[in-house]
Amino acid sequence: MTAPVSSTRIQVWDLPLRLFHWLLAAAVAVAFISAKVGGNAMVWHGRAGLAVIGLIVFRIIWGFIGSTHARFANFVRGPSAIRAYLRGEWNGLGHNPLGALSVLVLITLFALEATTGLFANDDISYQGYLYALVGADLSSRLTGIHKLFEPAMIGLVALHLAAIAYYLRVKKHNLAIPMVTGWKEVSDPTIATADSARGGGLVAFVVALLIGIAAAYAASGALLPPPAPAAAVETPNF
């Protein structure tokens, strides 16, 4: 008889990373829906954009001071690692080399989409929080770029969801559960002895959180000087 395969429960994703993941998904969904609704909903589109900027900045900082598998140095690999993964030779925890590439692309795309949105306008009543820094002409060009990124962003999100479905149906690996619980069942003896995620304690979290909040605050235009008061118009005395 074949001995049953034992598994080891290992913590892969820390709580801040999981919160970032789901809050970013919610912010992107709000931004997309509010843009389609338009009108007064554009206020929420702008707020969602600020949330995306704060979250992305938090994730970048967390990629250097967070726990083991959240750090870029742990999962960002070169082309040789991607080729090894495609040949079925990669084995490890956290993001696989191809997944790591998609993470970097998504972070970059969301950052560009949110940043260009700060200077965009809808030609009716909505203006981005930093519109005053660029003026109408440059704002129109950045609005075009902002709209250009949208289908690429939708495509990458769809690809991300398709990859999750593929892993679930074909490889029988549920990638969503560890992103909720933080824990992963590992049966492979070559990695089952790996340590759970370490580092990224409270101090690191507070630092990353404060920097993210500061980035969102600056992006909101709160640091811009107040607009000059309108010149008084003298009423002629007839």
Residue frames as a rotation matrix with the C-alpha (Angstrom) as fourth column:
MET 1
0.571 0.821 0.000 0.00
0.821 -0.571 0.000 0.00
0.000 0.000 -1.000 0.00
THR 2
-0.193 -0.602 0.774 1.13
0.547 -0.722 -0.425 3.52
0.815 0.341 0.469 -0.75
ALA 3
-0.450 -0.032 -0.892 1.70
0.862 -0.274 -0.425 5.63
-0.231 -0.961 0.151 2.35
PRO 4
0.658 0.740 0.141 -0.57
0.753 -0.643 -0.138 8.69
-0.012 0.197 -0.980 2.56
VAL 5
-0.242 -0.718 0.653 1.07
0.663 -0.613 -0.430 11.94
0.709 0.329 0.624 1.53
SER 6
0.151 0.235 -0.960 1.40
0.920 -0.389 0.050 14.23
-0.362 -0.891 -0.275 4.52
SER 7
0.244 -0.021 0.969 1.14
0.577 -0.800 -0.163 17.97
0.779 0.600 -0.184 4.13
THR 8
-0.453 -0.459 -0.764 2.54
0.874 -0.396 -0.281 20.90
-0.174 -0.796 0.581 6.03
ARG 9
0.659 0.724 0.206 0.64
0.738 -0.675 0.013 24.12
0.148 0.144 -0.978 6.67
ILE 10
-0.437 -0.884 -0.165 2.84
0.882 -0.457 0.117 27.13
-0.179 -0.095 0.979 5.92
GLN 11
0.519 0.547 -0.657 2.03
0.409 -0.834 -0.371 30.82
-0.751 -0.076 -0.656 6.19
VAL 12
-0.169 -0.527 0.833 2.73
0.984 -0.044 0.172 32.38
-0.054 0.849 0.526 2.81
TRP 13
-0.232 0.168 0.958 0.86
0.416 -0.873 0.254 35.71
0.879 0.457 0.133 2.67
ASP 14
-0.846 -0.104 -0.522 0.88
0.526 -0.320 -0.788 38.15
-0.085 -0.942 0.326 5.57
LEU 15
0.030 0.956 -0.292 -2.20
0.852 -0.177 -0.492 40.13
-0.522 -0.234 -0.820 6.58
PRO 16
-0.031 -0.039 -0.999 -1.08
-0.173 -0.984 0.044 43.50
-0.984 0.174 0.024 5.12
LEU 17
-0.912 -0.337 -0.235 -0.45
-0.287 0.115 0.951 41.89
-0.293 0.935 -0.201 1.73
ARG 18
-0.645 0.738 0.198 -3.86
0.764 0.626 0.155 40.19
-0.009 0.252 -0.968 1.76
LEU 19
0.161 0.693 -0.703 -5.58
0.558 -0.652 -0.514 43.44
-0.814 -0.309 -0.491 2.73
PHE 20
-0.445 -0.404 -0.799 -3.74
-0.409 -0.702 0.582 45.22
-0.797 0.586 0.147 -0.07
HIS 21
-0.981 0.015 0.192 -4.87
0.165 0.577 0.800 42.60
-0.098 0.816 -0.569 -2.59
TRP 22
-0.301 0.951 0.072 -8.58
0.953 0.302 -0.003 42.75
-0.025 0.067 -0.997 -1.77
LEU 23
0.194 0.341 -0.920 -8.70
0.375 -0.892 -0.252 46.51
-0.906 -0.296 -0.301 -1.18
LEU 24
-0.698 -0.480 -0.531 -7.01
-0.322 -0.452 0.832 47.10
-0.639 0.752 0.161 -4.53
ALA 25
-0.841 0.451 0.298 -9.54
0.531 0.588 0.610 44.82
0.099 0.672 -0.734 -6.23
ALA 26
0.086 0.920 -0.382 -12.38
0.920 -0.221 -0.324 46.77
-0.382 -0.324 -0.865 -4.59
ALA 27
-0.038 -0.162 -0.986 -10.89
0.021 -0.987 0.161 50.17
-0.999 -0.015 0.041 -5.49
VAL 28
-0.935 -0.322 -0.146 -10.38
-0.149 -0.016 0.989 49.17
-0.321 0.946 -0.033 -9.13
ALA 29
-0.545 0.808 0.222 -13.94
0.834 0.496 0.241 47.84
0.085 0.317 -0.945 -9.32
VAL 30
0.251 0.629 -0.736 -15.34
0.664 -0.665 -0.341 51.11
-0.704 -0.403 -0.585 -7.90
ALA 31
-0.395 -0.479 -0.784 -13.22
-0.226 -0.777 0.588 53.16
-0.891 0.409 0.199 -10.31
PHE 32
-0.983 0.008 0.183 -14.37
0.172 0.374 0.911 51.12
-0.061 0.927 -0.369 -13.30
ILE 33
-0.262 0.965 0.024 -18.08
0.965 0.262 0.007 51.14
0.001 0.025 -1.000 -12.40
SER 34
0.214 0.342 -0.915 -18.19
0.478 -0.854 -0.207 54.83
-0.852 -0.393 -0.346 -11.47
ALA 35
-0.704 -0.505 -0.499 -16.48
-0.200 -0.533 0.822 55.78
-0.681 0.678 0.274 -14.75
LYS 36
-0.861 0.431 0.270 -19.15
0.466 0.453 0.760 53.90
0.205 0.780 -0.591 -16.70
VAL 37
0.076 0.917 -0.391 -21.95
0.970 -0.158 -0.183 55.51
-0.230 -0.365 -0.902 -14.70
GLY 38
-0.524 -0.377 0.764 -20.44
0.608 -0.794 0.025 59.00
0.597 0.477 0.645 -15.09
GLY 39
0.373 0.715 0.592 -22.10
0.123 -0.670 0.732 62.16
0.920 -0.200 -0.337 -13.80
ASN 40
0.577 -0.066 0.814 -22.01
-0.743 -0.455 0.490 62.52
0.338 -0.888 -0.312 -10.03
ALA 41
0.976 -0.202 0.085 -20.41
0.152 0.903 0.401 59.08
-0.158 -0.378 0.912 -9.74
MET 42
0.484 -0.845 0.230 -17.16
0.294 -0.090 -0.952 60.59
0.825 0.528 0.204 -11.06
VAL 43
0.394 -0.320 0.861 -16.53
-0.824 -0.538 0.177 61.88
0.407 -0.779 -0.476 -7.56
TRP 44
0.720 -0.078 0.690 -16.18
-0.387 0.780 0.492 58.24
-0.576 -0.621 0.531 -6.48
HIS 45
0.869 -0.466 0.168 -14.06
0.400 0.460 -0.792 57.53
0.292 0.755 0.586 -9.52
GLY 46
0.307 -0.769 0.561 -11.55
-0.347 -0.639 -0.686 60.10
0.886 0.016 -0.463 -8.30
ARG 47
0.391 -0.120 0.913 -11.65
-0.917 0.032 0.397 58.82
-0.077 -0.992 -0.098 -4.73
ALA 48
0.925 -0.054 0.375 -11.09
0.052 0.999 0.015 55.27
-0.376 0.005 0.927 -5.92
GLY 49
0.665 -0.721 0.196 -8.10
0.235 -0.048 -0.971 56.51
0.709 0.692 0.138 -7.92
LEU 50
0.203 -0.572 0.795 -6.60
-0.808 -0.556 -0.194 58.06
0.553 -0.603 -0.575 -4.80
ALA 51
0.653 0.093 0.752 -7.10
-0.598 0.672 0.436 54.76
-0.464 -0.735 0.495 -2.98
VAL 52
0.936 -0.328 0.126 -5.30
0.336 0.728 -0.598 52.93
0.104 0.602 0.792 -5.79
ILE 53
0.377 -0.837 0.396 -2.34
-0.205 -0.492 -0.846 55.32
0.903 0.237 -0.357 -5.56
GLY 54
0.228 -0.254 0.940 -2.10
-0.967 -0.173 0.188 54.93
0.114 -0.952 -0.285 -1.78
LEU 55
0.812 0.152 0.564 -2.35
-0.287 0.945 0.159 51.14
-0.509 -0.291 0.810 -2.05
ILE 56
0.846 -0.531 0.052 0.23
0.290 0.377 -0.880 50.88
0.447 0.759 0.473 -4.83
VAL 57
0.172 -0.803 0.570 2.72
-0.570 -0.553 -0.608 53.02
0.804 -0.220 -0.553 -2.92
PHE 58
0.410 0.042 0.911 2.08
-0.865 0.335 0.374 50.90
-0.290 -0.941 0.173 0.18
ARG 59
0.960 0.008 0.279 2.72
0.057 0.973 -0.223 47.73
-0.273 0.230 0.934 -1.85
ILE 60
0.587 -0.803 0.102 5.98
0.019 -0.112 -0.994 49.08
0.809 0.585 -0.051 -3.27
ILE 61
0.004 -0.567 0.824 7.26
-0.898 -0.364 -0.246 49.92
0.439 -0.739 -0.511 0.21
TRP 62
0.546 0.297 0.784 5.99
-0.678 0.706 0.205 46.57
-0.493 -0.643 0.587 1.53
GLY 63
0.960 -0.215 -0.178 7.92
0.016 0.679 -0.734 44.88
0.279 0.702 0.656 -1.27
PHE 64
0.065 -0.989 0.135 11.12
-0.191 -0.145 -0.971 45.95
0.979 0.037 -0.198 0.50
ILE 65
-0.691 -0.347 0.634 10.24
-0.631 -0.137 -0.763 45.80
0.352 -0.928 -0.124 4.21
GLY 66
0.368 0.920 0.137 7.37
-0.904 0.319 0.286 43.31
0.219 -0.229 0.948 4.28
SER 67
0.392 -0.161 0.906 7.45
-0.472 0.810 0.348 39.61
-0.790 -0.564 0.241 5.11
THR 68
-0.362 -0.776 0.516 9.38
0.005 0.552 0.834 36.97
-0.932 0.304 -0.196 3.18
HIS 69
-0.404 0.218 0.889 7.08
0.820 0.516 0.246 36.23
-0.405 0.828 -0.387 0.23
ALA 70
0.745 0.647 -0.164 5.90
0.535 -0.726 -0.433 39.82
-0.399 0.235 -0.887 -0.14
ARG 71
0.234 -0.749 -0.620 9.41
-0.188 -0.661 0.727 41.08
-0.954 -0.053 -0.295 -0.88
PHE 72
0.814 0.049 -0.579 10.39
-0.572 -0.112 -0.813 41.70
-0.104 0.993 -0.063 -4.49
ALA 73
-0.171 -0.979 -0.112 13.81
-0.983 0.178 -0.051 40.18
0.070 0.101 -0.992 -3.84
ASN 74
-0.415 0.060 0.908 12.07
-0.414 0.876 -0.247 36.91
-0.810 -0.478 -0.338 -2.95
PHE 75
0.194 0.643 0.741 9.95
0.366 0.654 -0.662 36.45
-0.910 0.400 -0.108 -6.07
VAL 76
0.817 0.042 -0.576 11.24
-0.462 -0.550 -0.696 38.68
-0.346 0.834 -0.430 -8.88
ARG 77
0.110 -0.756 0.646 13.42
0.248 0.650 0.719 36.50
-0.963 0.080 0.259 -11.10
GLY 78
-0.408 -0.397 -0.822 14.97
-0.650 -0.507 0.567 36.75
-0.641 0.765 -0.051 -14.55
PRO 79
0.205 0.506 -0.838 14.09
-0.970 0.222 -0.103 35.04
0.133 0.833 0.536 -17.87
SER 80
-0.625 -0.503 -0.597 15.93
-0.447 0.858 -0.254 31.82
0.639 0.108 -0.761 -16.91
ALA 81
-0.895 0.355 0.271 13.60
-0.136 0.361 -0.923 31.31
-0.426 -0.862 -0.275 -13.95
ILE 82
0.034 0.942 -0.334 10.55
-0.795 -0.177 -0.580 31.85
-0.605 0.285 0.743 -16.17
ARG 83
-0.025 -0.107 -0.994 11.87
-0.847 0.530 -0.036 29.30
0.530 0.841 -0.104 -18.68
ALA 84
-0.929 -0.340 -0.148 12.48
-0.198 0.791 -0.578 26.82
0.313 -0.508 -0.802 -15.86
TYR 85
-0.551 0.801 0.234 8.92
-0.391 0.000 -0.920 27.35
-0.737 -0.599 0.313 -14.62
LEU 86
0.236 0.660 -0.713 7.48
-0.947 -0.007 -0.321 26.78
-0.217 0.751 0.623 -18.09
ARG 87
-0.278 -0.412 -0.868 9.46
-0.588 0.787 -0.185 23.53
0.759 0.459 -0.461 -18.30
GLY 88
0.719 0.651 -0.242 7.95
-0.178 0.510 0.842 22.43
0.671 -0.562 0.483 -15.00
GLU 89
0.011 -0.842 -0.539 11.25
0.604 0.435 -0.668 22.71
0.797 -0.319 0.513 -13.12
TRP 90
-0.527 -0.170 0.832 10.27
-0.403 -0.813 -0.421 25.45
0.748 -0.557 0.360 -10.66
ASN 91
0.176 0.574 -0.799 9.21
0.623 0.564 0.542 24.55
0.762 -0.594 -0.258 -7.15
GLY 92
-0.864 -0.501 -0.054 8.68
0.365 -0.549 -0.751 27.01
0.347 -0.669 0.658 -4.36
LEU 93
-0.106 0.807 -0.581 6.33
0.919 -0.143 -0.367 29.12
-0.379 -0.573 -0.726 -2.28
GLY 94
-0.189 0.086 -0.978 4.83
0.034 -0.995 -0.094 32.49
-0.981 -0.051 0.186 -3.03
HIS 95
0.646 0.418 -0.639 4.59
-0.548 -0.329 -0.769 33.86
-0.531 0.847 0.017 -6.55
ASN 96
0.387 -0.528 0.756 5.97
0.690 0.709 0.143 31.64
-0.611 0.467 0.639 -9.28
PRO 97
-0.608 -0.761 -0.225 8.29
0.447 -0.562 0.696 33.41
-0.656 0.323 0.682 -11.79
LEU 98
-0.667 0.432 0.607 5.49
0.568 -0.232 0.790 33.95
0.482 0.872 -0.090 -14.33
GLY 99
0.427 0.850 -0.309 3.09
0.842 -0.249 0.478 35.13
0.329 -0.464 -0.822 -11.64
ALA 100
0.016 -0.524 -0.852 5.76
0.698 -0.604 0.385 37.52
-0.716 -0.601 0.356 -10.38
LEU 101
-0.890 -0.338 0.305 5.97
0.446 -0.517 0.730 39.07
-0.089 0.786 0.611 -13.83
SER 102
-0.171 0.913 0.371 2.20
0.646 -0.181 0.741 39.56
0.744 0.367 -0.559 -13.91
VAL 103
0.429 0.271 -0.862 2.32
0.879 -0.346 0.328 41.19
-0.210 -0.898 -0.387 -10.46
LEU 104
-0.482 -0.707 -0.517 4.89
0.511 -0.706 0.490 43.72
-0.712 -0.028 0.702 -11.65
VAL 105
-0.840 0.214 0.498 2.92
0.417 -0.333 0.846 44.46
0.347 0.918 0.191 -14.83
LEU 106
0.174 0.980 -0.094 -0.34
0.800 -0.085 0.594 44.92
0.574 -0.179 -0.799 -12.91
ILE 107
0.238 -0.150 -0.960 1.26
0.797 -0.534 0.282 47.21
-0.555 -0.832 -0.007 -10.32
THR 108
-0.782 -0.608 -0.139 2.85
0.394 -0.654 0.646 49.30
-0.484 0.450 0.751 -13.08
LEU 109
-0.647 0.589 0.485 -0.35
0.496 -0.157 0.854 49.52
0.579 0.793 -0.191 -15.11
PHE 110
0.380 0.812 -0.443 -2.55
0.880 -0.171 0.443 50.43
0.284 -0.558 -0.780 -12.14
ALA 111
-0.067 -0.493 -0.867 -0.01
0.683 -0.657 0.321 53.07
-0.728 -0.571 0.380 -11.09
LEU 112
-0.942 -0.298 0.155 0.04
0.304 -0.564 0.768 54.62
-0.141 0.770 0.622 -14.57
GLU 113
-0.299 0.915 0.270 -3.75
0.664 -0.004 0.747 54.51
0.685 0.402 -0.607 -14.84
ALA 114
0.467 0.498 -0.731 -4.27
0.883 -0.316 0.348 56.18
-0.058 -0.808 -0.587 -11.48
THR 115
-0.321 -0.690 -0.649 -1.52
0.589 -0.682 0.434 58.76
-0.742 -0.243 0.625 -12.00
THR 116
-0.915 0.025 0.404 -2.74
0.345 -0.471 0.812 59.92
0.211 0.882 0.422 -15.41
GLY 117
0.010 0.999 -0.040 -6.23
0.820 0.015 0.573 60.13
0.573 -0.039 -0.819 -13.92
LEU 118
-0.021 -0.082 -0.996 -5.02
0.843 -0.538 0.026 62.79
-0.538 -0.839 0.080 -11.50
PHE 119
-0.707 -0.355 -0.612 -4.57
0.010 -0.870 0.494 65.16
-0.708 0.343 0.618 -14.45
ALA 120
-0.815 0.395 0.424 -7.50
0.559 0.341 0.756 64.01
0.154 0.853 -0.499 -16.59
ASN 121
-0.647 0.718 -0.255 -10.89
-0.466 -0.637 -0.614 65.59
-0.603 -0.278 0.747 -17.26
ASP 122
-0.449 0.562 0.694 -14.18
0.622 0.755 -0.209 64.45
-0.641 0.338 -0.689 -18.77
ASP 123
-0.900 0.016 0.436 -14.83
0.341 -0.597 0.726 67.58
0.271 0.802 0.532 -20.86
ILE 124
0.105 0.982 0.154 -17.95
0.484 -0.186 0.855 68.27
0.869 -0.015 -0.495 -18.80
SER 125
0.724 0.248 0.644 -17.57
-0.370 -0.649 0.665 68.90
0.583 -0.719 -0.378 -15.10
TYR 126
0.932 -0.363 -0.016 -14.95
0.229 0.551 0.803 66.53
-0.282 -0.752 0.596 -13.70
GLN 127
0.509 -0.860 0.032 -11.28
-0.502 -0.327 -0.801 67.43
0.699 0.392 -0.598 -13.38
GLY 128
0.350 -0.482 -0.803 -8.55
0.601 0.773 -0.203 65.33
0.719 -0.412 0.560 -11.77
TYR 129
0.780 0.010 -0.625 -7.16
0.594 -0.324 0.736 66.41
-0.195 -0.946 -0.259 -8.44
LEU 130
-0.081 -0.903 -0.422 -3.95
0.437 -0.413 0.799 67.75
-0.896 -0.120 0.428 -10.02
TYR 131
0.429 0.348 0.833 -5.53
0.902 -0.110 -0.418 69.23
-0.054 0.931 -0.361 -13.15
ALA 132
0.979 0.019 -0.201 -4.38
0.036 -0.996 0.079 72.71
-0.199 -0.085 -0.976 -12.12
LEU 133
0.229 -0.973 -0.009 -0.75
-0.049 -0.021 0.999 71.65
-0.972 -0.229 -0.053 -12.53
VAL 134
-0.518 -0.483 0.706 -1.01
0.560 0.433 0.706 70.91
-0.647 0.761 0.046 -16.25
GLY 135
-0.504 0.377 -0.777 -3.78
-0.571 -0.821 -0.028 72.95
-0.648 0.429 0.629 -17.83
ALA 136
0.427 0.904 0.006 -6.32
-0.568 0.274 -0.776 72.04
-0.703 0.328 0.631 -20.50
ASP 137
0.443 -0.253 -0.860 -4.06
-0.846 0.200 -0.494 70.95
0.297 0.946 -0.126 -23.39
LEU 138
-0.646 -0.745 -0.168 -1.81
-0.620 0.640 -0.453 68.57
0.445 -0.189 -0.876 -21.47
SER 139
-0.483 0.559 0.674 -4.80
-0.552 0.403 -0.730 67.35
-0.680 -0.725 0.114 -19.48
SER 140
0.561 0.723 -0.403 -6.52
-0.758 0.253 -0.601 66.34
-0.333 0.643 0.690 -22.72
ARG 141
0.062 -0.629 -0.775 -3.47
-0.727 0.503 -0.466 64.35
0.683 0.593 -0.426 -23.82
LEU 142
-0.864 -0.395 0.312 -3.20
-0.494 0.541 -0.681 62.63
0.100 -0.743 -0.662 -20.44
THR 143
-0.027 0.935 0.353 -6.93
-0.718 0.228 -0.658 61.88
-0.696 -0.271 0.665 -20.56
GLY 144
0.549 0.173 -0.818 -6.35
-0.791 0.425 -0.441 60.09
0.271 0.889 0.369 -23.86
ILE 145
-0.485 -0.789 -0.378 -3.54
-0.520 0.607 -0.601 58.05
0.703 -0.094 -0.705 -22.29
HIS 146
-0.675 0.313 0.669 -5.75
-0.629 0.230 -0.742 57.31
-0.386 -0.922 0.041 -19.29
LYS 147
0.432 0.901 -0.036 -8.46
-0.749 0.336 -0.571 55.93
-0.502 0.274 0.820 -21.56
LEU 148
0.271 -0.419 -0.867 -5.90
-0.769 0.448 -0.456 54.01
0.580 0.790 -0.201 -23.61
PHE 149
-0.761 -0.623 0.181 -4.74
-0.586 0.541 -0.604 52.07
0.278 -0.566 -0.776 -20.56
GLU 150
-0.107 0.804 0.586 -8.27
-0.917 0.149 -0.371 50.94
-0.385 -0.576 0.721 -19.69
PRO 151
0.762 0.438 -0.477 -8.61
-0.599 0.756 -0.264 47.99
0.245 0.487 0.838 -22.15
ALA 152
-0.117 -0.877 -0.467 -5.10
-0.310 0.479 -0.821 46.82
0.944 0.048 -0.328 -21.27
MET 153
-0.702 -0.096 0.706 -6.01
-0.708 -0.012 -0.706 46.88
0.076 -0.995 -0.060 -17.60
ILE 154
0.344 0.906 0.246 -9.23
-0.882 0.402 -0.246 44.96
-0.322 -0.133 0.937 -18.22
GLY 155
0.589 -0.171 -0.790 -7.34
-0.474 0.719 -0.508 42.41
0.655 0.673 0.343 -20.31
LEU 156
-0.501 -0.861 -0.090 -4.71
-0.371 0.308 -0.876 41.83
0.782 -0.405 -0.473 -17.63
VAL 157
-0.454 0.435 0.778 -7.33
-0.844 0.070 -0.532 41.45
-0.286 -0.898 0.335 -14.91
ALA 158
0.656 0.717 -0.237 -9.18
-0.753 0.598 -0.275 38.93
-0.056 0.359 0.932 -17.10
LEU 159
0.227 -0.679 -0.698 -5.92
-0.342 0.616 -0.710 37.07
0.912 0.400 -0.093 -17.68
HIS 160
-0.700 -0.458 0.549 -5.26
-0.633 0.041 -0.773 37.06
0.331 -0.888 -0.318 -13.94
LEU 161
0.016 0.808 0.589 -8.69
-0.873 0.298 -0.385 35.54
-0.487 -0.508 0.711 -13.25
ALA 162
0.721 0.205 -0.662 -8.20
-0.593 0.678 -0.435 33.01
0.360 0.706 0.610 -16.05
ALA 163
-0.291 -0.907 -0.304 -4.90
-0.437 0.409 -0.801 31.91
0.851 -0.101 -0.515 -14.50
ILE 164
-0.600 0.154 0.785 -6.63
-0.775 0.129 -0.618 31.40
-0.196 -0.980 0.042 -11.13
ALA 165
0.508 0.860 0.050 -9.33
-0.787 0.487 -0.377 29.31
-0.349 0.152 0.925 -12.84
TYR 166
0.430 -0.436 -0.791 -6.67
-0.523 0.593 -0.612 27.27
0.736 0.677 0.027 -14.69
TYR 167
-0.664 -0.727 0.177 -4.81
-0.539 0.300 -0.787 26.46
0.519 -0.618 -0.590 -11.49
LEU 168
-0.317 0.626 0.712 -8.06
-0.819 0.197 -0.538 25.47
-0.478 -0.754 0.451 -9.79
ARG 169
0.675 0.730 -0.108 -9.43
-0.664 0.537 -0.520 23.22
-0.321 0.422 0.848 -12.55
VAL 170
0.674 -0.456 -0.581 -6.26
-0.320 0.529 -0.786 21.80
0.666 0.715 0.211 -14.11
LYS 171
-0.351 -0.929 -0.119 -3.62
-0.198 0.198 -0.960 21.83
0.915 -0.313 -0.254 -11.38
LYS 172
0.410 0.649 -0.641 -6.10
0.513 0.417 0.750 21.49
0.754 -0.637 -0.162 -8.50
HIS 173
-0.598 -0.599 -0.533 -4.49
0.798 -0.382 -0.466 24.38
0.076 -0.704 0.706 -6.66
ASN 174
0.567 0.810 0.152 -6.81
0.759 -0.585 0.287 26.97
0.321 -0.048 -0.946 -5.16
LEU 175
-0.478 -0.834 0.278 -4.84
0.694 -0.552 -0.463 30.22
0.539 -0.028 0.842 -5.22
ALA 176
-0.012 0.564 0.826 -7.69
-0.147 -0.818 0.556 32.26
0.989 -0.115 0.092 -3.74
ILE 177
0.792 0.396 -0.464 -7.87
0.338 0.348 0.874 30.50
0.508 -0.850 0.142 -0.36
PRO 178
-0.002 -0.844 -0.536 -4.27
1.000 0.012 -0.022 31.32
0.025 -0.536 0.844 0.70
MET 179
-0.696 -0.230 0.680 -4.92
0.337 -0.941 0.026 34.95
0.634 0.247 0.733 -0.29
VAL 180
0.349 0.845 0.405 -7.82
-0.230 -0.342 0.911 34.91
0.908 -0.411 0.075 2.19
THR 181
0.961 0.086 -0.263 -6.34
0.200 0.439 0.876 32.86
0.191 -0.894 0.405 5.04
GLY 182
0.524 -0.844 0.113 -2.63
-0.851 -0.524 0.028 33.46
0.036 -0.111 -0.993 4.44
TRP 183
-0.090 -0.528 0.844 -1.87
-0.579 0.718 0.387 29.75
-0.810 -0.454 -0.371 4.79
LYS 184
0.265 0.089 -0.960 -0.99
-0.917 0.332 -0.223 27.11
0.299 0.939 0.169 2.20
GLU 185
0.682 -0.013 0.731 -0.97
-0.311 0.900 0.306 23.33
-0.662 -0.436 0.610 2.46
VAL 186
0.191 -0.733 -0.653 2.32
-0.967 -0.025 -0.255 21.99
0.171 0.680 -0.714 1.08
SER 187
0.876 0.167 0.452 2.80
-0.267 0.949 0.167 18.28
-0.401 -0.267 0.876 0.41
ASP 188
0.719 -0.676 -0.160 6.00
-0.012 0.219 -0.976 18.44
0.694 0.704 0.150 -1.66
PRO 189
0.776 -0.414 -0.475 8.81
0.614 0.327 0.718 17.20
-0.142 -0.849 0.509 0.64
THR 190
-0.154 -0.905 0.396 11.35
0.930 -0.268 -0.251 19.47
0.334 0.329 0.883 -1.07
ILE 191
-0.552 -0.018 0.834 9.58
-0.020 -0.999 -0.035 22.60
0.834 -0.036 0.551 0.14
ALA 192
0.477 0.825 -0.304 7.47
0.275 0.189 0.943 21.27
0.835 -0.533 -0.137 3.02
THR 193
0.192 -0.480 -0.856 10.27
0.981 0.096 0.166 22.11
0.002 -0.872 0.490 5.43
ALA 194
-0.438 -0.345 0.830 10.31
0.477 -0.872 -0.110 25.74
0.762 0.348 0.546 4.34
ASP 195
-0.775 0.111 -0.622 9.71
0.550 -0.366 -0.750 28.31
-0.311 -0.924 0.223 7.04
SER 196
0.390 0.916 0.097 6.57
0.909 -0.366 -0.202 30.38
-0.150 0.167 -0.975 7.21
ALA 197
0.320 -0.210 0.924 6.79
0.448 -0.826 -0.342 34.00
0.835 0.523 -0.170 6.13
ARG 198
0.116 -0.373 -0.921 8.95
0.967 -0.170 0.191 36.08
-0.227 -0.912 0.341 8.42
GLY 199
-0.856 -0.511 -0.081 9.48
0.494 -0.854 0.163 39.80
-0.152 0.099 0.983 8.91
GLY 200
-0.574 0.633 0.520 7.15
0.133 -0.554 0.822 42.65
0.808 0.541 0.233 8.09
GLY 201
-0.512 0.331 -0.793 6.15
0.858 0.236 -0.456 43.38
0.036 -0.914 -0.405 11.67
LEU 202
0.450 0.821 -0.353 4.07
0.851 -0.513 -0.109 46.20
-0.271 -0.251 -0.929 13.12
VAL 203
0.061 -0.492 -0.869 6.73
0.109 -0.862 0.495 48.89
-0.992 -0.125 0.002 12.73
ALA 204
-0.892 -0.397 0.217 7.26
0.217 0.044 0.975 48.01
-0.397 0.917 0.047 9.05
PHE 205
-0.243 0.894 0.378 3.49
0.963 0.175 0.204 48.03
0.116 0.413 -0.903 8.50
VAL 206
0.504 0.434 -0.747 3.07
0.601 -0.797 -0.057 51.46
-0.620 -0.421 -0.662 10.11
VAL 207
-0.390 -0.732 -0.558 5.92
-0.016 -0.601 0.799 52.88
-0.921 0.321 0.222 8.02
ALA 208
-0.899 0.064 0.433 4.47
0.434 0.258 0.863 51.52
-0.057 0.964 -0.260 4.76
LEU 209
0.044 0.999 -0.013 0.96
0.999 -0.044 -0.017 52.62
-0.018 -0.012 -1.000 5.73
LEU 210
0.322 0.040 -0.946 2.00
0.368 -0.926 0.086 56.19
-0.872 -0.376 -0.313 6.57
ILE 211
-0.726 -0.622 -0.293 3.92
-0.062 -0.364 0.929 56.52
-0.685 0.693 0.226 3.30
GLY 212
-0.685 0.550 0.477 0.91
0.716 0.388 0.580 55.22
0.134 0.739 -0.660 1.36
ILE 213
0.348 0.837 -0.423 -1.43
0.889 -0.438 -0.135 57.65
-0.298 -0.328 -0.896 3.12
ALA 214
-0.031 -0.453 -0.891 0.99
0.107 -0.888 0.447 60.51
-0.994 -0.081 0.076 2.49
ALA 215
-0.925 -0.312 0.218 1.11
0.217 0.038 0.975 59.63
-0.312 0.949 0.033 -1.22
ALA 216
-0.246 0.919 0.308 -2.70
0.940 0.150 0.306 59.61
0.235 0.365 -0.901 -1.48
TYR 217
0.393 0.359 -0.847 -2.88
0.658 -0.753 -0.014 62.89
-0.642 -0.552 -0.532 0.45
ALA 218
-0.465 -0.646 -0.605 -0.39
-0.038 -0.668 0.743 64.56
-0.884 0.369 0.286 -1.90
ALA 219
-0.894 0.145 0.424 -2.21
0.448 0.293 0.845 63.14
-0.001 0.945 -0.327 -4.94
SER 220
0.034 0.989 -0.144 -5.46
0.982 -0.060 -0.180 64.67
-0.187 -0.136 -0.973 -3.69
GLY 221
-0.010 -0.105 0.994 -4.06
0.560 -0.824 -0.081 68.13
0.828 0.556 0.067 -4.36
ALA 222
0.801 0.391 -0.453 -4.13
0.579 -0.316 0.751 69.08
0.150 -0.865 -0.480 -0.69
LEU 223
0.075 -0.872 -0.484 -0.58
0.751 -0.269 0.603 70.43
-0.656 -0.409 0.635 -0.95
LEU 224
-0.262 -0.130 0.956 -1.34
0.868 -0.464 0.175 72.71
0.421 0.876 0.235 -3.88
PRO 225
-0.952 -0.036 -0.305 -1.59
0.178 -0.874 -0.452 76.43
-0.251 -0.484 0.838 -3.14
PRO 226
-0.056 0.997 -0.045 -5.17
0.569 -0.005 -0.822 77.71
-0.820 -0.071 -0.568 -3.01
PRO 227
-0.066 0.072 0.995 -6.45
0.973 -0.218 0.080 79.24
0.223 0.973 -0.055 -6.24
ALA 228
-0.949 -0.308 -0.061 -6.06
0.314 -0.937 -0.153 82.96
-0.010 -0.164 0.986 -6.57
PRO 229
-0.203 0.927 -0.317 -9.23
0.478 -0.188 -0.858 84.87
-0.854 -0.326 -0.405 -5.70
ALA 230
0.062 0.328 0.943 -11.22
0.992 -0.124 -0.022 86.15
0.110 0.937 -0.333 -8.64
ALA 231
-0.901 -0.428 0.066 -10.54
0.426 -0.904 -0.040 89.76
0.077 -0.008 0.997 -9.47
ALA 232
-0.210 0.846 -0.490 -13.24
0.542 -0.316 -0.779 92.09
-0.814 -0.429 -0.392 -8.31
VAL 233
-0.493 0.153 0.856 -15.25
0.811 -0.274 0.516 93.66
0.314 0.949 0.011 -11.11
GLU 234
-0.835 0.166 -0.524 -16.17
0.155 -0.844 -0.514 97.28
-0.527 -0.511 0.679 -10.62
THR 235
0.009 0.907 0.422 -19.72
0.975 0.086 -0.205 98.18
-0.222 0.413 -0.883 -11.37
PRO 236
-0.730 -0.322 0.603 -19.84
0.516 -0.839 0.176 101.43
0.449 0.440 0.778 -13.36
ASN 237
-0.424 0.535 -0.731 -21.55
0.622 -0.414 -0.665 104.28
-0.658 -0.737 -0.157 -11.57
PHE 238
-0.519 0.312 0.796 -24.11
0.713 -0.356 0.604 105.70
0.472 0.881 -0.038 -13.99
